[in-house]
Amino acid sequence: PGGVAVVECAGDLAELVAALGGAARVVLVDAADFGAAPGSLRRLDVARDALPVAPAWSSHGPGLAAAVELARRLGSLPPRCVVLAVQAGTVTPGAGLSPGVAAALAGIEARARAELLAG
């Protein structure tokens, strides 16, 4: 109670849904392709709105969007759940971290912390 857990998921639907269950507040951070400069951040309130599912939008295909929607249908989506989508340099499988994303990591971490602490 009152603690924070950091969970890394590789995009497996069941694993993502399980990670969402039981939490009061969740911040999901995922690489995406939404046409911005690498390292750019986009905040999506998925407790309120569905995630876009256009091809290549998420680095994990429909995994994250499908997990969020399944959790919503099962009644296990946390009441406060946001996605911080980070514009990837490339979403090619096996590609490393781009310089733009690497440079943005500290800001992304700070934003995630702020989301968790927001009242």
C-alpha positions as CSV (number, residue, x, y, z in Angstrom):
1,P,0.0,0.0,0.0
2,G,1.3,3.4,-1.0
3,G,4.4,1.9,-2.7
4,V,5.6,2.2,-6.3
5,A,6.5,-0.8,-8.4
6,V,8.4,-0.7,-11.7
7,V,7.4,-3.5,-14.1
8,E,9.0,-4.2,-17.4
9,C,6.8,-5.9,-20.0
10,A,7.9,-7.0,-23.4
11,G,4.4,-6.5,-24.9
12,D,2.8,-9.9,-24.0
13,L,-1.0,-9.2,-23.7
14,A,-1.6,-11.3,-20.6
15,E,1.4,-10.0,-18.8
16,L,0.4,-6.4,-19.5
17,V,-3.2,-7.0,-18.3
18,A,-1.9,-8.6,-15.1
19,A,0.4,-5.7,-14.5
20,L,-2.5,-3.2,-14.7
21,G,-4.7,-5.1,-12.3
22,G,-5.0,-3.9,-8.7
23,A,-3.1,-0.6,-9.1
24,A,-4.6,2.7,-8.2
25,R,-2.4,4.7,-10.6
26,V,-0.3,3.5,-13.5
27,V,2.1,5.2,-15.9
28,L,3.0,3.2,-19.0
29,V,6.0,4.3,-20.9
30,D,6.3,3.0,-24.5
31,A,8.2,3.8,-27.7
32,A,5.9,4.9,-30.5
33,D,5.8,6.4,-33.9
34,F,3.6,9.4,-34.1
35,G,5.6,11.5,-36.5
36,A,7.5,13.7,-34.1
37,A,11.2,14.2,-33.5
38,P,12.9,11.3,-31.7
39,G,12.6,11.7,-28.0
40,S,9.4,13.7,-28.2
41,L,6.8,12.8,-25.6
42,R,3.0,12.5,-26.0
43,R,0.8,12.0,-22.9
44,L,-2.4,9.9,-23.3
45,D,-5.0,9.5,-20.6
46,V,-6.1,5.9,-21.3
47,A,-8.4,5.8,-18.3
48,R,-10.5,8.2,-20.3
49,D,-9.7,7.5,-24.0
50,A,-8.6,4.5,-26.1
51,L,-5.1,4.3,-27.4
52,P,-4.6,4.8,-31.2
53,V,-4.0,1.4,-32.9
54,A,-2.6,2.5,-36.2
55,P,0.1,0.2,-37.6
56,A,3.5,1.1,-36.2
57,W,2.1,3.6,-33.7
58,S,3.4,1.5,-30.8
59,S,6.7,-0.3,-30.8
60,H,4.8,-3.4,-29.7
61,G,2.1,-3.4,-32.4
62,P,-1.4,-3.7,-30.9
63,G,-0.1,-5.2,-27.6
64,L,-0.3,-2.2,-25.4
65,A,-3.6,-0.9,-26.8
66,A,-5.2,-4.4,-26.7
67,A,-4.0,-4.8,-23.1
68,V,-5.5,-1.5,-22.0
69,E,-8.8,-2.2,-23.7
70,L,-9.0,-5.7,-22.3
71,A,-8.3,-4.4,-18.8
72,R,-11.0,-1.8,-19.3
73,R,-13.5,-4.4,-20.3
74,L,-12.5,-6.6,-17.4
75,G,-13.0,-3.7,-15.0
76,S,-9.3,-3.9,-13.9
77,L,-8.0,-0.7,-15.6
78,P,-6.7,1.6,-12.9
79,P,-8.7,4.7,-12.3
80,R,-5.6,6.8,-13.1
81,C,-3.8,5.3,-16.1
82,V,-1.7,7.3,-18.6
83,V,0.7,6.4,-21.4
84,L,3.8,8.4,-22.0
85,A,4.5,7.7,-25.6
86,V,8.1,8.4,-26.6
87,Q,8.8,9.0,-30.3
88,A,11.3,6.4,-31.4
89,G,14.1,7.1,-33.8
90,T,13.0,3.9,-35.5
91,V,10.6,1.1,-34.6
92,T,12.5,-1.5,-36.5
93,P,12.8,-4.7,-34.4
94,G,16.3,-4.9,-32.8
95,A,17.2,-1.3,-33.4
96,G,19.1,0.3,-30.5
97,L,18.2,3.5,-28.6
98,S,18.4,6.5,-30.9
99,P,20.5,9.6,-29.7
100,G,17.3,11.7,-29.5
101,V,15.6,9.2,-27.2
102,A,18.7,8.7,-25.1
103,A,19.0,12.5,-24.6
104,A,15.3,12.7,-23.5
105,L,15.5,9.8,-20.9
106,A,16.0,12.1,-17.9
107,G,13.0,14.2,-18.9
108,I,10.8,11.2,-19.5
109,E,11.7,9.8,-16.1
110,A,10.9,13.1,-14.4
111,R,7.5,13.2,-16.2
112,A,6.7,9.7,-15.2
113,R,7.5,10.5,-11.5
114,A,5.4,13.7,-11.8
115,E,2.4,11.6,-13.1
116,L,2.7,9.2,-10.2
117,L,2.9,12.0,-7.6
118,A,0.1,14.1,-9.2
119,G,-3.0,14.5,-7.0
